[in-house]
Amino acid sequence: MRRGAPAAYRRVHAQSAASMLAWAVTCTVASTLGCQSAAQTDSLETRARQYLELKQRHEWPTIYDSLLDPEVRKSVDREAFLKKRSVPFDVVGFDVVSAEAEGDRGKVVAKLEAIVPVLNPRGGTVMIRKELEDAQEWVHRDGHWYIRLES
């Protein structure tokens, strides 16, 4: 405050500062409560994108170790998990369409552009480019989202 300012100025300024502080506290509380599920969804989408990037690069060991639900890992042997995913399937692009969190459960829908093997009627296989929808189930444990993949 300026030295020698009129008393009325000091009183208005003090009220203004107090009301601004009250407003800031109210906004912070409302923001925290209102954005909790949004933050959880953002985190879910981030983990889903991480999963899809690893899937695109065929990094199944990393997916097993860091993104697969720990409860699933208890019943699924690592080698069996990796062997099942050794099929020739290339993801060339993806887009997360939606990521919804409800409590400790999450659902993600992604569109994948993939090159998949198709049996040729004349024998052998042919690789074709195809757009697929990937519906994923996720679970929130110990502050992290984990994908629930079948064995």
Biotite code that builds the C-alpha atoms (Angstrom):
import biotite.structure as struc

atoms = struc.array([
    struc.Atom([0.000, 0.000, 0.000], chain_id="A", res_id=1, res_name="MET", atom_name="CA", element="C"),
    struc.Atom([0.995, 3.495, -0.673], chain_id="A", res_id=2, res_name="ARG", atom_name="CA", element="C"),
    struc.Atom([2.060, 5.576, 2.331], chain_id="A", res_id=3, res_name="ARG", atom_name="CA", element="C"),
    struc.Atom([-0.462, 8.271, 2.991], chain_id="A", res_id=4, res_name="GLY", atom_name="CA", element="C"),
    struc.Atom([-3.267, 6.533, 1.060], chain_id="A", res_id=5, res_name="ALA", atom_name="CA", element="C"),
    struc.Atom([-6.750, 7.393, 2.304], chain_id="A", res_id=6, res_name="PRO", atom_name="CA", element="C"),
    struc.Atom([-8.285, 4.971, 4.847], chain_id="A", res_id=7, res_name="ALA", atom_name="CA", element="C"),
    struc.Atom([-11.137, 4.134, 2.453], chain_id="A", res_id=8, res_name="ALA", atom_name="CA", element="C"),
    struc.Atom([-8.621, 2.845, -0.113], chain_id="A", res_id=9, res_name="TYR", atom_name="CA", element="C"),
    struc.Atom([-6.969, 0.613, 2.489], chain_id="A", res_id=10, res_name="ARG", atom_name="CA", element="C"),
    struc.Atom([-10.337, -0.876, 3.565], chain_id="A", res_id=11, res_name="ARG", atom_name="CA", element="C"),
    struc.Atom([-11.488, -1.583, -0.055], chain_id="A", res_id=12, res_name="VAL", atom_name="CA", element="C"),
    struc.Atom([-8.109, -3.060, -0.924], chain_id="A", res_id=13, res_name="HIS", atom_name="CA", element="C"),
    struc.Atom([-8.161, -5.336, 2.137], chain_id="A", res_id=14, res_name="ALA", atom_name="CA", element="C"),
    struc.Atom([-11.702, -6.516, 1.328], chain_id="A", res_id=15, res_name="GLN", atom_name="CA", element="C"),
    struc.Atom([-10.726, -7.102, -2.280], chain_id="A", res_id=16, res_name="SER", atom_name="CA", element="C"),
    struc.Atom([-7.704, -9.192, -1.251], chain_id="A", res_id=17, res_name="ALA", atom_name="CA", element="C"),
    struc.Atom([-9.811, -11.227, 1.179], chain_id="A", res_id=18, res_name="ALA", atom_name="CA", element="C"),
    struc.Atom([-12.524, -11.876, -1.397], chain_id="A", res_id=19, res_name="SER", atom_name="CA", element="C"),
    struc.Atom([-9.922, -12.852, -4.006], chain_id="A", res_id=20, res_name="MET", atom_name="CA", element="C"),
    struc.Atom([-8.368, -15.301, -1.544], chain_id="A", res_id=21, res_name="LEU", atom_name="CA", element="C"),
    struc.Atom([-11.779, -16.794, -0.735], chain_id="A", res_id=22, res_name="ALA", atom_name="CA", element="C"),
    struc.Atom([-12.547, -17.082, -4.447], chain_id="A", res_id=23, res_name="TRP", atom_name="CA", element="C"),
    struc.Atom([-9.195, -18.762, -5.122], chain_id="A", res_id=24, res_name="ALA", atom_name="CA", element="C"),
    struc.Atom([-9.748, -21.293, -2.313], chain_id="A", res_id=25, res_name="VAL", atom_name="CA", element="C"),
    struc.Atom([-13.271, -22.044, -3.570], chain_id="A", res_id=26, res_name="THR", atom_name="CA", element="C"),
    struc.Atom([-12.032, -22.549, -7.127], chain_id="A", res_id=27, res_name="CYS", atom_name="CA", element="C"),
    struc.Atom([-9.202, -24.788, -5.987], chain_id="A", res_id=28, res_name="THR", atom_name="CA", element="C"),
    struc.Atom([-11.532, -27.021, -3.966], chain_id="A", res_id=29, res_name="VAL", atom_name="CA", element="C"),
    struc.Atom([-14.126, -27.170, -6.765], chain_id="A", res_id=30, res_name="ALA", atom_name="CA", element="C"),
    struc.Atom([-11.438, -27.850, -9.316], chain_id="A", res_id=31, res_name="SER", atom_name="CA", element="C"),
    struc.Atom([-9.926, -30.637, -7.256], chain_id="A", res_id=32, res_name="THR", atom_name="CA", element="C"),
    struc.Atom([-13.262, -32.335, -6.684], chain_id="A", res_id=33, res_name="LEU", atom_name="CA", element="C"),
    struc.Atom([-14.511, -31.818, -10.222], chain_id="A", res_id=34, res_name="GLY", atom_name="CA", element="C"),
    struc.Atom([-11.338, -32.847, -11.976], chain_id="A", res_id=35, res_name="CYS", atom_name="CA", element="C"),
    struc.Atom([-10.540, -36.022, -10.061], chain_id="A", res_id=36, res_name="GLN", atom_name="CA", element="C"),
    struc.Atom([-12.329, -38.259, -12.558], chain_id="A", res_id=37, res_name="SER", atom_name="CA", element="C"),
    struc.Atom([-10.963, -36.206, -15.471], chain_id="A", res_id=38, res_name="ALA", atom_name="CA", element="C"),
    struc.Atom([-7.410, -36.659, -14.161], chain_id="A", res_id=39, res_name="ALA", atom_name="CA", element="C"),
    struc.Atom([-8.052, -40.370, -13.751], chain_id="A", res_id=40, res_name="GLN", atom_name="CA", element="C"),
    struc.Atom([-9.357, -40.539, -17.333], chain_id="A", res_id=41, res_name="THR", atom_name="CA", element="C"),
    struc.Atom([-6.339, -38.620, -18.643], chain_id="A", res_id=42, res_name="ASP", atom_name="CA", element="C"),
    struc.Atom([-4.097, -41.077, -16.841], chain_id="A", res_id=43, res_name="SER", atom_name="CA", element="C"),
    struc.Atom([-6.063, -43.974, -18.338], chain_id="A", res_id=44, res_name="LEU", atom_name="CA", element="C"),
    struc.Atom([-5.722, -42.524, -21.827], chain_id="A", res_id=45, res_name="GLU", atom_name="CA", element="C"),
    struc.Atom([-1.994, -41.990, -21.296], chain_id="A", res_id=46, res_name="THR", atom_name="CA", element="C"),
    struc.Atom([-1.532, -45.621, -20.244], chain_id="A", res_id=47, res_name="ARG", atom_name="CA", element="C"),
    struc.Atom([-3.670, -46.819, -23.176], chain_id="A", res_id=48, res_name="ALA", atom_name="CA", element="C"),
    struc.Atom([-1.516, -44.840, -25.606], chain_id="A", res_id=49, res_name="ARG", atom_name="CA", element="C"),
    struc.Atom([1.608, -46.290, -23.986], chain_id="A", res_id=50, res_name="GLN", atom_name="CA", element="C"),
    struc.Atom([0.165, -49.798, -24.400], chain_id="A", res_id=51, res_name="TYR", atom_name="CA", element="C"),
    struc.Atom([-0.686, -49.195, -28.057], chain_id="A", res_id=52, res_name="LEU", atom_name="CA", element="C"),
    struc.Atom([2.774, -47.793, -28.805], chain_id="A", res_id=53, res_name="GLU", atom_name="CA", element="C"),
    struc.Atom([4.379, -50.863, -27.224], chain_id="A", res_id=54, res_name="LEU", atom_name="CA", element="C"),
    struc.Atom([1.974, -53.158, -29.078], chain_id="A", res_id=55, res_name="LYS", atom_name="CA", element="C"),
    struc.Atom([2.887, -51.416, -32.332], chain_id="A", res_id=56, res_name="GLN", atom_name="CA", element="C"),
    struc.Atom([6.578, -52.144, -31.649], chain_id="A", res_id=57, res_name="ARG", atom_name="CA", element="C"),
    struc.Atom([5.855, -55.756, -30.561], chain_id="A", res_id=58, res_name="HIS", atom_name="CA", element="C"),
    struc.Atom([7.293, -55.070, -27.098], chain_id="A", res_id=59, res_name="GLU", atom_name="CA", element="C"),
    struc.Atom([5.217, -57.734, -25.359], chain_id="A", res_id=60, res_name="TRP", atom_name="CA", element="C"),
    struc.Atom([7.777, -58.370, -22.579], chain_id="A", res_id=61, res_name="PRO", atom_name="CA", element="C"),
    struc.Atom([7.481, -54.704, -21.520], chain_id="A", res_id=62, res_name="THR", atom_name="CA", element="C"),
    struc.Atom([3.688, -54.900, -21.714], chain_id="A", res_id=63, res_name="ILE", atom_name="CA", element="C"),
    struc.Atom([3.712, -58.013, -19.519], chain_id="A", res_id=64, res_name="TYR", atom_name="CA", element="C"),
    struc.Atom([6.088, -56.471, -16.973], chain_id="A", res_id=65, res_name="ASP", atom_name="CA", element="C"),
    struc.Atom([4.656, -52.953, -16.690], chain_id="A", res_id=66, res_name="SER", atom_name="CA", element="C"),
    struc.Atom([1.123, -52.741, -18.104], chain_id="A", res_id=67, res_name="LEU", atom_name="CA", element="C"),
    struc.Atom([-0.526, -56.123, -17.565], chain_id="A", res_id=68, res_name="LEU", atom_name="CA", element="C"),
    struc.Atom([-2.774, -56.331, -14.503], chain_id="A", res_id=69, res_name="ASP", atom_name="CA", element="C"),
    struc.Atom([-0.728, -57.779, -11.599], chain_id="A", res_id=70, res_name="PRO", atom_name="CA", element="C"),
    struc.Atom([-3.653, -60.063, -10.717], chain_id="A", res_id=71, res_name="GLU", atom_name="CA", element="C"),
    struc.Atom([-3.572, -61.516, -14.245], chain_id="A", res_id=72, res_name="VAL", atom_name="CA", element="C"),
    struc.Atom([0.207, -61.955, -14.045], chain_id="A", res_id=73, res_name="ARG", atom_name="CA", element="C"),
    struc.Atom([-0.297, -64.209, -10.987], chain_id="A", res_id=74, res_name="LYS", atom_name="CA", element="C"),
    struc.Atom([-2.177, -66.727, -13.119], chain_id="A", res_id=75, res_name="SER", atom_name="CA", element="C"),
    struc.Atom([-0.520, -66.201, -16.524], chain_id="A", res_id=76, res_name="VAL", atom_name="CA", element="C"),
    struc.Atom([3.007, -67.443, -17.092], chain_id="A", res_id=77, res_name="ASP", atom_name="CA", element="C"),
    struc.Atom([5.217, -64.882, -18.833], chain_id="A", res_id=78, res_name="ARG", atom_name="CA", element="C"),
    struc.Atom([6.477, -67.320, -21.492], chain_id="A", res_id=79, res_name="GLU", atom_name="CA", element="C"),
    struc.Atom([2.947, -68.505, -22.330], chain_id="A", res_id=80, res_name="ALA", atom_name="CA", element="C"),
    struc.Atom([1.809, -64.884, -22.601], chain_id="A", res_id=81, res_name="PHE", atom_name="CA", element="C"),
    struc.Atom([4.678, -64.021, -24.964], chain_id="A", res_id=82, res_name="LEU", atom_name="CA", element="C"),
    struc.Atom([4.225, -67.156, -27.070], chain_id="A", res_id=83, res_name="LYS", atom_name="CA", element="C"),
    struc.Atom([0.534, -66.423, -27.631], chain_id="A", res_id=84, res_name="LYS", atom_name="CA", element="C"),
    struc.Atom([1.386, -62.944, -28.921], chain_id="A", res_id=85, res_name="ARG", atom_name="CA", element="C"),
    struc.Atom([4.075, -63.988, -31.376], chain_id="A", res_id=86, res_name="SER", atom_name="CA", element="C"),
    struc.Atom([1.597, -64.059, -34.294], chain_id="A", res_id=87, res_name="VAL", atom_name="CA", element="C"),
    struc.Atom([2.403, -61.866, -37.296], chain_id="A", res_id=88, res_name="PRO", atom_name="CA", element="C"),
    struc.Atom([0.148, -58.861, -36.752], chain_id="A", res_id=89, res_name="PHE", atom_name="CA", element="C"),
    struc.Atom([1.478, -55.381, -37.402], chain_id="A", res_id=90, res_name="ASP", atom_name="CA", element="C"),
    struc.Atom([-0.143, -52.242, -36.047], chain_id="A", res_id=91, res_name="VAL", atom_name="CA", element="C"),
    struc.Atom([0.823, -49.411, -38.376], chain_id="A", res_id=92, res_name="VAL", atom_name="CA", element="C"),
    struc.Atom([-1.275, -46.714, -36.708], chain_id="A", res_id=93, res_name="GLY", atom_name="CA", element="C"),
    struc.Atom([-3.793, -46.158, -33.953], chain_id="A", res_id=94, res_name="PHE", atom_name="CA", element="C"),
    struc.Atom([-6.136, -43.607, -32.431], chain_id="A", res_id=95, res_name="ASP", atom_name="CA", element="C"),
    struc.Atom([-7.701, -43.663, -28.968], chain_id="A", res_id=96, res_name="VAL", atom_name="CA", element="C"),
    struc.Atom([-11.404, -43.041, -29.625], chain_id="A", res_id=97, res_name="VAL", atom_name="CA", element="C"),
    struc.Atom([-12.523, -42.987, -25.984], chain_id="A", res_id=98, res_name="SER", atom_name="CA", element="C"),
    struc.Atom([-11.217, -43.587, -22.482], chain_id="A", res_id=99, res_name="ALA", atom_name="CA", element="C"),
    struc.Atom([-13.753, -43.785, -19.672], chain_id="A", res_id=100, res_name="GLU", atom_name="CA", element="C"),
    struc.Atom([-12.972, -44.389, -16.020], chain_id="A", res_id=101, res_name="ALA", atom_name="CA", element="C"),
    struc.Atom([-15.595, -45.414, -13.491], chain_id="A", res_id=102, res_name="GLU", atom_name="CA", element="C"),
    struc.Atom([-14.017, -45.943, -10.110], chain_id="A", res_id=103, res_name="GLY", atom_name="CA", element="C"),
    struc.Atom([-11.316, -48.589, -10.421], chain_id="A", res_id=104, res_name="ASP", atom_name="CA", element="C"),
    struc.Atom([-12.536, -49.841, -13.806], chain_id="A", res_id=105, res_name="ARG", atom_name="CA", element="C"),
    struc.Atom([-11.765, -48.327, -17.160], chain_id="A", res_id=106, res_name="GLY", atom_name="CA", element="C"),
    struc.Atom([-12.806, -48.888, -20.743], chain_id="A", res_id=107, res_name="LYS", atom_name="CA", element="C"),
    struc.Atom([-10.804, -47.777, -23.738], chain_id="A", res_id=108, res_name="VAL", atom_name="CA", element="C"),
    struc.Atom([-11.795, -48.009, -27.378], chain_id="A", res_id=109, res_name="VAL", atom_name="CA", element="C"),
    struc.Atom([-9.073, -47.608, -29.981], chain_id="A", res_id=110, res_name="ALA", atom_name="CA", element="C"),
    struc.Atom([-9.078, -47.785, -33.748], chain_id="A", res_id=111, res_name="LYS", atom_name="CA", element="C"),
    struc.Atom([-6.115, -49.679, -35.128], chain_id="A", res_id=112, res_name="LEU", atom_name="CA", element="C"),
    struc.Atom([-4.790, -49.659, -38.634], chain_id="A", res_id=113, res_name="GLU", atom_name="CA", element="C"),
    struc.Atom([-3.144, -53.025, -38.995], chain_id="A", res_id=114, res_name="ALA", atom_name="CA", element="C"),
    struc.Atom([-1.638, -55.403, -41.480], chain_id="A", res_id=115, res_name="ILE", atom_name="CA", element="C"),
    struc.Atom([-3.118, -58.818, -40.824], chain_id="A", res_id=116, res_name="VAL", atom_name="CA", element="C"),
    struc.Atom([-2.556, -62.227, -42.398], chain_id="A", res_id=117, res_name="PRO", atom_name="CA", element="C"),
    struc.Atom([-5.499, -63.650, -44.347], chain_id="A", res_id=118, res_name="VAL", atom_name="CA", element="C"),
    struc.Atom([-5.661, -67.149, -45.782], chain_id="A", res_id=119, res_name="LEU", atom_name="CA", element="C"),
    struc.Atom([-5.460, -67.125, -49.545], chain_id="A", res_id=120, res_name="ASN", atom_name="CA", element="C"),
    struc.Atom([-7.948, -69.497, -51.244], chain_id="A", res_id=121, res_name="PRO", atom_name="CA", element="C"),
    struc.Atom([-5.111, -70.592, -53.560], chain_id="A", res_id=122, res_name="ARG", atom_name="CA", element="C"),
    struc.Atom([-2.950, -71.461, -50.578], chain_id="A", res_id=123, res_name="GLY", atom_name="CA", element="C"),
    struc.Atom([-0.709, -69.592, -48.215], chain_id="A", res_id=124, res_name="GLY", atom_name="CA", element="C"),
    struc.Atom([-1.482, -66.252, -46.644], chain_id="A", res_id=125, res_name="THR", atom_name="CA", element="C"),
    struc.Atom([-1.793, -62.726, -47.923], chain_id="A", res_id=126, res_name="VAL", atom_name="CA", element="C"),
    struc.Atom([-1.138, -59.652, -45.812], chain_id="A", res_id=127, res_name="MET", atom_name="CA", element="C"),
    struc.Atom([-3.885, -57.023, -46.027], chain_id="A", res_id=128, res_name="ILE", atom_name="CA", element="C"),
    struc.Atom([-4.283, -53.596, -44.455], chain_id="A", res_id=129, res_name="ARG", atom_name="CA", element="C"),
    struc.Atom([-7.382, -53.399, -42.261], chain_id="A", res_id=130, res_name="LYS", atom_name="CA", element="C"),
    struc.Atom([-8.965, -51.018, -39.748], chain_id="A", res_id=131, res_name="GLU", atom_name="CA", element="C"),
    struc.Atom([-9.913, -52.733, -36.497], chain_id="A", res_id=132, res_name="LEU", atom_name="CA", element="C"),
    struc.Atom([-11.662, -51.623, -33.331], chain_id="A", res_id=133, res_name="GLU", atom_name="CA", element="C"),
    struc.Atom([-9.884, -52.599, -30.125], chain_id="A", res_id=134, res_name="ASP", atom_name="CA", element="C"),
    struc.Atom([-12.081, -52.530, -26.996], chain_id="A", res_id=135, res_name="ALA", atom_name="CA", element="C"),
    struc.Atom([-9.923, -52.770, -23.882], chain_id="A", res_id=136, res_name="GLN", atom_name="CA", element="C"),
    struc.Atom([-10.702, -53.304, -20.207], chain_id="A", res_id=137, res_name="GLU", atom_name="CA", element="C"),
    struc.Atom([-8.454, -51.636, -17.637], chain_id="A", res_id=138, res_name="TRP", atom_name="CA", element="C"),
    struc.Atom([-8.216, -51.745, -13.850], chain_id="A", res_id=139, res_name="VAL", atom_name="CA", element="C"),
    struc.Atom([-6.805, -49.146, -11.457], chain_id="A", res_id=140, res_name="HIS", atom_name="CA", element="C"),
    struc.Atom([-4.511, -50.595, -8.762], chain_id="A", res_id=141, res_name="ARG", atom_name="CA", element="C"),
    struc.Atom([-2.050, -48.831, -6.469], chain_id="A", res_id=142, res_name="ASP", atom_name="CA", element="C"),
    struc.Atom([-2.297, -45.562, -8.396], chain_id="A", res_id=143, res_name="GLY", atom_name="CA", element="C"),
    struc.Atom([-1.724, -47.073, -11.862], chain_id="A", res_id=144, res_name="HIS", atom_name="CA", element="C"),
    struc.Atom([-3.911, -48.300, -14.696], chain_id="A", res_id=145, res_name="TRP", atom_name="CA", element="C"),
    struc.Atom([-3.308, -51.871, -15.915], chain_id="A", res_id=146, res_name="TYR", atom_name="CA", element="C"),
    struc.Atom([-4.767, -53.594, -18.949], chain_id="A", res_id=147, res_name="ILE", atom_name="CA", element="C"),
    struc.Atom([-6.703, -56.806, -18.429], chain_id="A", res_id=148, res_name="ARG", atom_name="CA", element="C"),
    struc.Atom([-5.685, -59.112, -21.259], chain_id="A", res_id=149, res_name="LEU", atom_name="CA", element="C"),
    struc.Atom([-6.782, -62.702, -21.447], chain_id="A", res_id=150, res_name="GLU", atom_name="CA", element="C"),
    struc.Atom([-4.066, -65.309, -21.143], chain_id="A", res_id=151, res_name="SER", atom_name="CA", element="C"),
])
